[in-house]
Amino acid sequence: MSAHRAAFRLTIVLAVTAALGQPPAGQNSRISGTVVNALSGQPLSHTQVAVGLPQNDAAQAMMTAEDGRFAFENLRAGKYWLAAEHKGFARQAFDEHEGFSTAIAVGPNLISENLIFRLRPDAVISGTIFDEQNEPVRGAQVMLFRRAIDNGHQGTYLQAQEGSDDLGRYLFSRLRPGTYFVVVSAQPWYAQHGRTVKNVKCEGCDAATTAAPDQARSALDVVYAITYYPGATDANDAKPIIVKPGERVTADITLTPVPALNVRIKLAGALSQGVTVTQRVFDGDPINVPNEGLVMGKGEITIGGLPPGHFVLAFTSAGKERSSREVEVDISGDADISESEGTRASAVTGVVKLDGSRVLPQRAYVLLRSRTSGAAFGSRISAKGEFDLQNQPLPPGTYEVSLFTTQRAAVKTIEATGAKVTGHNIEIANAMPVRLIVTLSQGLGQVAGTARREGQPLPGAMIVLIPEHPENNIPLFRRDQSDSDGTFSLPNVLPGKYTIVAIENGWDLEWSNADTLDRYIKNGTVVNVIANGRYNVEAVAQQ
């Protein structure tokens, strides 16, 4: 069951409990138990607890007693989400993992009483950003990265970000246990760039934008490189912060200025949107790097105010046909590069169709994700089914194609001009414009069943429905967490051949990695799904 739904509903319940009422009463069934601190095992009194039916907004809410106990009476048979929160404990669903949780099944011969709800205490990472004079740096961009599983692969991804206050302080609260990294991007308040660029005569250039005469490098022409806790400028030297439940960690960072560098670029054509400089931090999306562009002359531009490091420079050129290039550079000193050395990116457009020429799903969104970098490129789909990524040119590479909609539909086939299609992936090899035709199907199946260990229902298992040729069909994966009676449900399954596996304590596994899956697939259950088919299977839990 999805934990996001439970957490959202708990917020509504606690705000307007009286207005919501309670689920319709039926037989005299109960959900009862004790909320405890997951770290110490001590009962938590005065904890707000709520239950509700997934398909119904009606809910009950209550406060736990002094001994941490709660009880919801007169519940009809069915499955209920269960969620709780307490001061110092963020909202959590029962046995929550990665947005999934265990729903409580209520009915004859089902165990729904004397539950132990282990609530994880919040962790906190805070600190102060200092400059080289040990003065606080205000307005620094402080980013928190967490090592986690995303889209089935292990990586280090952006969790949160905020600006430091007037005293240089930052605070990240309500954190889950895990491994974190703190990263800072800032500029010296006194920095002045563009003082060392040689003057070049430029007929027709605006004098106001032409570089100043050659001068000695100014002591104020300095920058801060992207800095990783405790003070490294290379991600490989970043110190991980291992946070335990309820722990408060202080991570102060001192920034050290370095001489600013200039990159002179020979342009391949007229620029319509200038040059964008980005830098990738761990496995997150690239972040923009502050810089100063100085016009040098016709066909040339200088980017100033850069620290040493690895950057991607993106150029968008004007002309009869709009084009885009990317140049990756490692900068350790002033440099000269040519835009023509860059890799040309492709403009991607397309249309979405629905089998049978029916009305397209509303509020739909198409997403292309790089299999190499994880960078995502997305666009809303118009009422006519069109989408356009021309403002987000895609460099050569392999991309997963996914579609998100509030309605019941999934990508059935992809056709492409200018790219190669393999399953739900497209491979862009050159700078040709790419045109996609994405066909959706609403003839989807549903796979339900029970996870068992030694013949008994197993709650809390990670359930994974693995498509044939998984490496090319990641959008076809389906996941769930088994409920208190061991049952699970996987809706909106595109027709095809799948293997279903139940993994006990498997939430840290790279569930879409072919090497990881191999040992589980061998002992999984094969399901051949047809349009609108409904299946009930037994999944033997694996370790």
C-alpha positions as CSV (number, residue, x, y, z in Angstrom):
1,M,0.0,0.0,0.0
2,S,1.2,3.5,-0.7
3,A,2.3,5.4,2.4
4,H,2.0,8.8,0.8
5,R,-1.8,8.4,0.7
6,A,-1.9,7.5,4.4
7,A,0.3,10.4,5.4
8,F,-1.7,12.9,3.4
9,R,-4.9,11.7,4.8
10,L,-3.6,11.8,8.3
11,T,-2.9,15.6,7.9
12,I,-6.5,16.1,6.8
13,V,-7.9,13.9,9.5
14,L,-6.1,15.8,12.3
15,A,-7.2,19.1,11.0
16,V,-10.9,18.4,10.5
17,T,-11.6,15.1,12.4
18,A,-15.0,16.1,13.5
19,A,-16.1,17.0,10.0
20,L,-14.9,13.7,8.5
21,G,-16.7,11.4,10.9
22,Q,-15.7,7.8,10.9
23,P,-15.9,4.8,8.5
24,P,-19.2,3.0,8.5
25,A,-19.6,0.6,11.3
26,G,-20.2,-3.0,10.7
27,Q,-19.3,-6.1,12.7
28,N,-17.5,-5.5,16.0
29,S,-13.9,-5.6,14.6
30,R,-11.1,-3.6,16.1
31,I,-7.7,-2.2,15.2
32,S,-5.7,-1.8,18.4
33,G,-2.1,-1.6,19.5
34,T,0.7,0.4,21.1
35,V,2.8,3.2,19.6
36,V,6.4,3.0,20.7
37,N,9.6,4.8,20.1
38,A,11.4,2.7,17.4
39,L,14.7,3.5,19.0
40,S,14.1,3.0,22.7
41,G,11.0,0.8,22.6
42,Q,9.3,3.1,25.1
43,P,5.5,3.7,24.7
44,L,4.6,7.1,23.3
45,S,1.6,8.8,25.0
46,H,-0.4,11.6,23.4
47,T,0.4,10.4,19.9
48,Q,-2.1,11.2,17.2
49,V,-3.2,8.0,15.4
50,A,-5.7,7.6,12.5
51,V,-7.2,4.9,10.4
52,G,-9.2,5.0,7.2
53,L,-10.3,3.0,4.2
54,P,-8.0,3.6,1.1
55,Q,-11.0,4.2,-1.2
56,N,-12.8,6.5,1.3
57,D,-11.9,9.8,2.9
58,A,-13.9,8.9,6.1
59,A,-11.6,8.3,9.0
60,Q,-11.2,8.0,12.7
61,A,-8.5,9.8,14.8
62,M,-7.5,9.6,18.4
63,M,-4.7,10.2,20.9
64,T,-2.9,7.4,22.5
65,A,-3.2,6.8,26.3
66,E,-0.4,7.2,28.8
67,D,0.7,3.7,28.0
68,G,0.8,4.5,24.3
69,R,-2.2,2.3,23.5
70,F,-4.9,3.0,20.9
71,A,-8.0,1.2,19.8
72,F,-10.5,1.8,17.0
73,E,-13.9,0.1,17.5
74,N,-16.7,-1.2,15.3
75,L,-14.8,-1.4,12.0
76,R,-16.3,-3.3,9.1
77,A,-14.3,-5.9,7.3
78,G,-11.7,-4.5,4.9
79,K,-8.2,-3.0,4.7
80,Y,-7.3,0.2,6.6
81,W,-4.3,2.5,6.4
82,L,-2.9,3.3,9.8
83,A,-0.7,6.4,10.4
84,A,0.6,8.3,13.4
85,E,2.6,11.4,14.4
86,H,4.0,12.8,17.6
87,K,6.2,15.8,18.6
88,G,9.7,14.9,17.3
89,F,8.3,12.1,15.1
90,A,7.2,13.0,11.6
91,R,4.0,11.5,10.1
92,Q,4.6,7.8,9.3
93,A,2.4,5.0,8.1
94,F,2.5,1.6,9.6
95,D,5.8,-0.2,8.8
96,E,6.6,2.4,6.2
97,H,9.3,1.9,3.5
98,E,10.0,4.1,0.4
99,G,6.5,5.4,0.1
100,F,4.9,2.0,0.8
101,S,3.4,0.7,4.0
102,T,1.5,-2.3,5.5
103,A,-2.3,-1.9,5.5
104,I,-4.2,-3.5,8.4
105,A,-6.7,-6.2,7.2
106,V,-9.8,-6.4,9.4
107,G,-12.2,-9.4,9.4
108,P,-12.8,-12.9,10.7
109,N,-9.6,-14.9,11.6
110,L,-7.4,-11.8,10.8
111,I,-4.9,-10.3,13.3
112,S,-5.6,-6.6,13.7
113,E,-5.1,-6.2,17.5
114,N,-2.2,-5.7,19.8
115,L,-0.1,-4.2,17.0
116,I,3.2,-2.6,17.8
117,F,3.5,0.7,15.8
118,R,7.2,1.6,15.8
119,L,7.5,5.3,15.2
120,R,11.0,6.5,14.1
121,P,12.2,9.7,15.9
122,D,13.2,12.5,13.6
123,A,16.9,13.2,13.0
124,V,18.4,16.7,12.4
125,I,21.4,18.0,10.6
126,S,22.3,21.6,11.2
127,G,25.3,23.9,11.1
128,T,26.9,27.2,10.1
129,I,28.6,28.3,6.9
130,F,31.8,30.3,7.5
131,D,34.1,32.3,5.2
132,E,37.9,32.4,5.3
133,Q,37.7,35.0,8.0
134,N,35.5,32.8,10.2
135,E,32.6,35.2,9.5
136,P,29.1,33.7,8.8
137,V,28.1,33.4,5.1
138,R,24.5,34.4,4.5
139,G,22.4,33.4,1.5
140,A,24.6,30.3,0.7
141,Q,22.8,27.6,-1.1
142,V,23.0,24.6,1.2
143,M,22.0,21.2,-0.3
144,L,21.4,17.9,1.5
145,F,22.0,14.7,-0.4
146,R,21.0,11.3,0.7
147,R,22.3,7.9,-0.4
148,A,19.1,6.0,-1.4
149,I,17.4,3.8,-4.0
150,D,15.8,5.8,-6.8
151,N,14.1,4.2,-9.8
152,G,15.5,0.9,-8.6
153,H,19.2,2.0,-8.5
154,Q,21.5,3.0,-5.7
155,G,22.7,6.6,-5.8
156,T,23.2,9.8,-3.9
157,Y,20.3,12.2,-4.6
158,L,19.2,15.7,-3.6
159,Q,16.9,15.5,-0.6
160,A,16.4,19.1,0.4
161,Q,18.0,22.6,0.0
162,E,17.7,25.9,1.7
163,G,19.6,29.2,2.1
164,S,21.7,30.0,5.1
165,D,20.3,32.8,7.3
166,D,21.9,36.1,8.3
167,L,24.1,34.2,10.9
168,G,25.1,31.6,8.3
169,R,23.0,28.9,9.8
170,Y,21.0,26.1,8.2
171,L,18.8,23.4,9.5
172,F,17.4,20.2,7.9
173,S,14.9,18.5,10.2
174,R,12.5,15.5,10.2
175,L,15.1,13.4,8.6
176,R,15.0,9.6,8.3
177,P,18.0,7.5,9.3
178,G,20.5,7.1,6.5
179,T,23.7,8.4,5.0
180,Y,23.8,12.1,4.1
181,F,26.1,14.7,2.5
182,V,26.0,18.4,2.9
183,V,27.0,20.5,-0.1
184,V,27.4,24.3,-0.3
185,S,27.3,26.8,-3.2
186,A,28.1,30.4,-2.5
187,Q,29.9,33.5,-3.7
188,P,32.2,35.8,-1.8
189,W,30.3,39.0,-1.1
190,Y,33.3,41.1,-2.1
191,A,34.2,39.3,-5.3
192,Q,34.8,41.3,-8.5
193,H,35.2,39.4,-11.8
194,G,36.3,40.2,-15.3
195,R,39.4,42.2,-14.3
196,T,42.0,40.0,-16.1
197,V,40.5,39.5,-19.6
198,K,42.5,40.9,-22.5
199,N,40.8,43.7,-24.4
200,V,39.9,42.7,-28.0
201,K,38.8,45.3,-30.6
202,C,35.3,44.5,-31.6
203,E,33.7,46.4,-34.5
204,G,30.0,46.6,-33.9
205,C,30.1,45.5,-30.2
206,D,28.5,47.4,-27.4
207,A,31.2,49.2,-25.6
208,A,29.4,48.7,-22.3
209,T,29.8,44.9,-22.7
210,T,33.3,44.9,-23.9
211,A,36.0,43.7,-21.4
212,A,38.1,46.2,-19.6
213,P,41.8,46.6,-20.6
214,D,44.3,44.0,-19.4
215,Q,45.1,44.4,-15.7
216,A,46.9,42.4,-13.1
217,R,44.8,39.7,-11.6
218,S,42.7,41.4,-8.8
219,A,42.8,40.0,-5.3
220,L,39.1,40.3,-5.4
221,D,38.7,38.1,-8.5
222,V,38.0,35.0,-6.5
223,V,35.2,32.4,-6.1
224,Y,34.1,29.6,-3.8
225,A,34.1,26.2,-5.5
226,I,31.2,23.8,-4.7
227,T,32.2,22.7,-1.2
228,Y,31.4,19.3,0.4
229,Y,31.3,18.8,4.2
230,P,33.7,19.1,6.0
231,G,35.5,21.4,3.5
232,A,36.4,19.4,0.4
233,T,36.0,20.6,-3.2
234,D,36.0,17.1,-4.7
235,A,33.0,14.9,-4.2
236,N,35.3,11.9,-3.7
237,D,36.6,13.6,-0.5
238,A,33.2,14.4,0.8
239,K,32.6,13.0,4.3
240,P,29.4,11.0,4.7
241,I,27.2,11.9,7.7
242,I,25.6,8.7,9.0
243,V,22.5,9.6,10.9
244,K,20.7,7.4,13.3
245,P,17.0,7.7,14.4
246,G,16.6,10.7,16.7
247,E,20.2,11.9,16.3
248,R,21.1,15.6,16.0
249,V,24.3,16.2,14.0
250,T,26.2,19.4,13.6
251,A,28.0,19.9,10.3
252,D,29.8,23.3,10.0
253,I,31.6,24.2,6.8
254,T,34.3,26.8,6.1
255,L,34.6,28.1,2.5
256,T,38.0,28.9,1.1
257,P,38.3,31.3,-1.9
258,V,40.3,30.4,-5.0
259,P,41.3,32.6,-8.0
260,A,38.5,32.8,-10.5
261,L,39.1,31.3,-13.9
262,N,38.1,32.5,-17.4
263,V,37.1,30.3,-20.3
264,R,37.3,31.9,-23.8
265,I,35.0,30.3,-26.2
266,K,35.0,30.4,-30.0
267,L,31.4,30.3,-31.1
268,A,30.1,28.3,-34.0
269,G,27.2,30.7,-34.6
270,A,25.0,33.4,-33.2
271,L,23.7,32.7,-29.7
272,S,20.0,33.1,-29.0
273,Q,20.1,32.2,-25.3
274,G,23.8,32.6,-24.3
275,V,25.8,30.0,-22.5
276,T,24.6,28.0,-19.5
277,V,27.2,26.6,-17.1
278,T,26.2,23.6,-14.9
279,Q,27.9,21.2,-12.6
280,R,26.7,17.9,-11.5
281,V,26.7,17.0,-7.8
282,F,26.7,13.3,-7.0
283,D,23.7,11.7,-8.9
284,G,21.4,14.7,-8.7
285,D,20.3,16.9,-11.6
286,P,23.0,19.5,-12.7
287,I,23.0,22.8,-10.8
288,N,23.6,26.2,-12.4
289,V,27.0,27.7,-11.7
290,P,27.2,31.5,-11.2
291,N,29.4,33.1,-13.7
292,E,30.0,36.3,-15.6
293,G,29.8,36.5,-19.4
294,L,32.0,39.1,-21.1
295,V,31.6,39.8,-24.8
296,M,35.1,39.7,-26.5
297,G,34.4,40.2,-30.1
298,K,32.4,38.8,-33.0
299,G,32.4,35.0,-32.7
300,E,33.9,34.9,-29.3
301,I,32.7,35.1,-25.7
302,T,34.5,34.7,-22.4
303,I,32.9,33.2,-19.3
304,G,34.5,34.6,-16.1
305,G,34.2,33.9,-12.4
306,L,34.5,30.1,-12.5
307,P,36.2,27.9,-9.9
308,P,38.3,24.9,-10.9
309,G,36.2,21.8,-11.6
310,H,34.3,19.8,-14.2
311,F,31.5,21.7,-16.0
312,V,29.0,21.4,-18.8
313,L,28.7,24.4,-21.0
314,A,25.4,24.5,-23.0
315,F,25.0,26.7,-26.1
316,T,21.7,27.5,-27.9
317,S,22.3,29.0,-31.3
318,A,20.0,31.0,-33.5
319,G,19.5,30.5,-37.2
320,K,17.1,28.9,-39.7
321,E,17.1,25.8,-37.4
322,R,17.6,26.2,-33.7
323,S,20.5,24.1,-32.5
324,S,22.1,23.2,-29.2
325,R,25.5,21.9,-28.2
326,E,27.1,20.8,-25.0
327,V,30.8,20.9,-24.1
328,E,32.2,19.1,-21.1
329,V,35.4,20.7,-19.7
330,D,37.7,20.1,-16.8
331,I,39.1,23.5,-15.8
332,S,42.2,24.0,-13.7
333,G,43.3,27.3,-15.2
334,D,42.2,29.9,-17.8
335,A,41.2,28.0,-21.0
336,D,40.3,28.4,-24.6
337,I,37.7,26.1,-26.1
338,S,35.5,25.9,-29.2
339,E,31.8,25.4,-29.3
340,S,32.2,23.3,-32.4
341,E,34.0,20.7,-30.2
342,G,30.8,20.1,-28.3
343,T,28.2,17.4,-28.7
344,R,25.1,18.5,-30.5
345,A,21.9,17.9,-28.6
346,S,18.6,16.8,-30.1
347,A,15.2,18.6,-30.0
348,V,12.5,16.1,-29.1
349,T,8.9,16.5,-30.0
350,G,6.1,14.0,-30.1
351,V,2.5,13.0,-30.0
352,V,0.6,10.7,-27.6
353,K,-2.2,8.4,-28.9
354,L,-4.6,6.1,-27.2
355,D,-5.6,2.7,-28.6
356,G,-8.9,2.8,-30.3
357,S,-8.8,6.6,-31.0
358,R,-10.4,7.3,-27.6
359,V,-10.1,10.6,-25.7
360,L,-6.6,11.1,-24.3
361,P,-6.0,11.1,-20.5
362,Q,-6.2,14.5,-19.0
363,R,-3.4,16.2,-17.0
364,A,-0.8,13.8,-18.5
365,Y,3.0,14.3,-18.4
366,V,5.8,12.7,-20.4
367,L,9.2,12.1,-18.9
368,L,12.5,11.1,-20.5
369,R,15.2,10.0,-18.0
370,S,18.8,9.5,-19.0
371,R,19.9,5.9,-18.2
372,T,23.5,7.2,-17.6
373,S,23.1,10.4,-15.6
374,G,19.6,10.1,-14.3
375,A,18.8,13.6,-15.6
376,A,15.1,14.0,-16.4
377,F,13.5,16.0,-19.2
378,G,9.7,16.4,-19.1
379,S,6.8,18.1,-20.8
380,R,3.0,18.4,-20.3
381,I,0.9,16.9,-22.9
382,S,-1.6,19.2,-24.7
383,A,-5.3,18.5,-25.2
384,K,-4.3,17.4,-28.7
385,G,-1.7,15.0,-27.4
386,E,1.4,17.0,-28.4
387,F,4.5,17.5,-26.3
388,D,7.6,19.5,-27.0
389,L,11.1,19.3,-25.4
390,Q,12.8,21.8,-27.8
391,N,13.6,24.0,-24.8
392,Q,15.3,21.0,-23.2
393,P,17.6,19.6,-25.9
394,L,18.7,16.0,-25.1
395,P,22.4,15.1,-25.6
396,P,23.2,11.7,-27.2
397,G,22.4,8.7,-24.9
398,T,19.7,6.2,-23.9
399,Y,16.5,7.5,-22.2
400,E,13.6,5.7,-20.5
401,V,10.2,7.0,-21.7
402,S,7.5,7.2,-19.1
403,L,4.1,8.8,-19.0
404,F,2.2,9.9,-15.9
405,T,-1.5,10.5,-15.7
406,T,-4.3,10.4,-13.1
407,Q,-6.2,8.0,-15.3
408,R,-5.7,4.3,-16.0
409,A,-3.3,4.1,-18.9
410,A,0.2,2.9,-19.7
411,V,2.7,3.2,-22.6
412,K,2.1,0.3,-25.0
413,T,4.4,1.1,-27.9
414,I,6.9,3.8,-28.9
415,E,7.8,4.7,-32.5
416,A,10.6,7.2,-33.3
417,T,12.1,9.1,-36.1
418,G,15.7,10.1,-35.4
419,A,16.2,7.6,-32.6
420,K,16.3,3.9,-32.0
421,V,13.6,2.2,-29.9
422,T,14.3,-0.8,-27.6
423,G,11.3,-1.6,-25.4
424,H,10.6,1.5,-23.4
425,N,14.0,3.1,-24.1
426,I,15.1,5.3,-26.9
427,E,18.7,5.8,-28.0
428,I,19.7,9.2,-29.5
429,A,23.0,8.9,-31.4
430,N,23.3,12.2,-33.2
431,A,21.9,15.7,-33.4
432,M,18.9,14.9,-35.7
433,P,15.5,16.2,-34.5
434,V,13.6,13.3,-32.8
435,R,9.9,12.7,-33.3
436,L,8.1,10.2,-31.0
437,I,4.8,8.6,-31.4
438,V,3.7,7.2,-28.0
439,T,0.7,4.8,-28.0
440,L,-1.1,4.2,-24.7
441,S,-3.3,1.3,-23.7
442,Q,-6.1,1.2,-21.2
443,G,-6.5,-2.6,-21.6
444,L,-4.5,-3.2,-18.4
445,G,-4.4,-6.1,-16.1
446,Q,-4.2,-6.5,-12.3
447,V,-2.0,-9.0,-10.4
448,A,-2.9,-9.7,-6.8
449,G,-1.9,-12.4,-4.4
450,T,-0.4,-13.4,-1.1
451,A,3.2,-13.4,0.1
452,R,4.0,-16.4,2.2
453,R,6.9,-17.7,4.3
454,E,6.8,-21.4,5.2
455,G,3.2,-21.4,4.2
456,Q,2.1,-18.5,6.4
457,P,1.1,-15.0,5.2
458,L,4.0,-12.6,5.4
459,P,3.4,-8.9,6.0
460,G,5.8,-6.2,5.1
461,A,7.5,-7.9,2.2
462,M,8.6,-6.0,-0.9
463,I,6.6,-7.3,-3.9
464,V,8.2,-6.7,-7.3
465,L,6.6,-7.5,-10.7
466,I,9.4,-7.8,-13.1
467,P,8.8,-7.4,-16.9
468,E,10.5,-9.5,-19.5
469,H,13.7,-7.8,-20.6
470,P,13.8,-5.6,-17.5
471,E,16.8,-3.6,-18.6
472,N,14.8,-2.0,-21.4
473,N,11.4,-1.8,-19.6
474,I,11.8,-0.1,-16.3
475,P,8.5,1.8,-16.6
476,L,6.7,-1.6,-16.6
477,F,7.9,-2.6,-13.1
478,R,5.2,-2.6,-10.4
479,R,5.9,-2.7,-6.7
480,D,3.9,-3.0,-3.5
481,Q,4.3,-3.9,0.2
482,S,2.3,-6.9,1.5
483,D,-0.4,-6.0,4.1
484,S,-1.0,-7.5,7.5
485,D,-2.6,-10.6,6.0
486,G,0.2,-11.0,3.5
487,T,-1.9,-9.9,0.5
488,F,-0.8,-7.4,-2.2
489,S,-2.2,-5.7,-5.3
490,L,-0.4,-4.5,-8.4
491,P,-2.8,-2.5,-10.7
492,N,-2.4,-1.1,-14.2
493,V,-0.1,-3.9,-15.6
494,L,0.5,-3.7,-19.4
495,P,-0.1,-7.1,-21.1
496,G,3.0,-9.2,-21.3
497,K,5.1,-11.8,-19.6
498,Y,6.2,-11.0,-16.0
499,T,7.8,-12.6,-13.0
500,I,6.6,-11.8,-9.5
501,V,8.9,-12.0,-6.5
502,A,8.4,-11.4,-2.8
503,I,11.5,-10.3,-0.9
504,E,11.8,-10.2,2.8
505,N,13.8,-7.2,4.2
506,G,14.5,-6.2,0.6
507,W,14.0,-2.5,0.8
508,D,17.7,-1.6,0.3
509,L,18.0,-3.7,-2.9
510,E,18.5,-2.2,-6.3
511,W,15.2,-3.7,-7.5
512,S,15.6,-2.8,-11.2
513,N,19.3,-3.9,-11.5
514,A,19.5,-7.0,-13.7
515,D,22.4,-8.5,-11.7
516,T,20.5,-8.1,-8.4
517,L,17.3,-9.5,-9.9
518,D,18.8,-12.6,-11.4
519,R,18.8,-14.7,-8.2
520,Y,15.2,-13.8,-7.4
521,I,13.8,-14.3,-10.8
522,K,14.9,-17.9,-10.8
523,N,12.6,-18.6,-7.9
524,G,9.8,-16.3,-8.8
525,T,6.3,-16.9,-10.2
526,V,5.7,-16.3,-13.9
527,V,2.5,-14.5,-14.9
528,N,1.3,-13.9,-18.5
529,V,-0.9,-10.9,-18.3
530,I,-3.6,-10.2,-21.0
531,A,-5.7,-7.1,-21.5
532,N,-8.1,-6.6,-18.6
533,G,-7.0,-9.9,-17.0
534,R,-7.1,-10.4,-13.3
535,Y,-4.7,-12.8,-11.6
536,N,-4.2,-14.1,-8.1
537,V,-0.9,-15.7,-7.3
538,E,1.2,-17.1,-4.4
539,A,4.6,-15.5,-3.9
540,V,7.0,-17.4,-1.8
541,A,9.2,-15.0,0.2
542,Q,12.9,-14.9,-0.5
543,Q,15.7,-13.5,1.5
